[in-house]
């Protein structure tokens, strides 16, 4: 098994609730009209810790197709409510992309 690694953080000066969870996925995002194929995932219980969070996602290198595009996606949720999400593409593994990324998430506005 190989690994994609990195960090998840955000710029806002907001503390996460102790029950928040970080979810990071490695996905094949090659097909525009189809759902991304998830190759690996890591869930991190924050337990009161704050950003940045280190992640490491194991994947099978035999499933990586050099002509495809792979990306890491992250979100932070609390009790099913989305708090932060990545709003840019973090390419990894193919087409000269690295195996380590430093992700900066954006806050999701609270619903009225």
Phi, psi and omega in degrees: 000142174255176183221143167254132183231170176162196179230154174239128177212180173211162187268337182297145178269069182232129177278139176283144173293152182301337182269002181294152179228137176260132178237123180237132180233149172254125185222150171275114184249028185292324186265117184292328184260015182226155177298149178294143177268114182281125180259342180187160183208149171225135175247134182237116173283123186287324177054033180092349176288160182239169181298154002277153176249130175278140175229159178210117182245120178278143177213160179272114182298338178292342180269358180272123179257118186306330181276355180269167178248132181239147181216156173255134180235144182221154176208152175238126181234157173223117179052042178084356179263125179285123180257316182220149178209154176284138179244014174224165183275126176248088182289145177218157165077314185240167177057038177081004180283150182282175174258001177230133180225148176251104186267136174242116182269162178247145178291144175262125180302141179291144177284145179291000000 
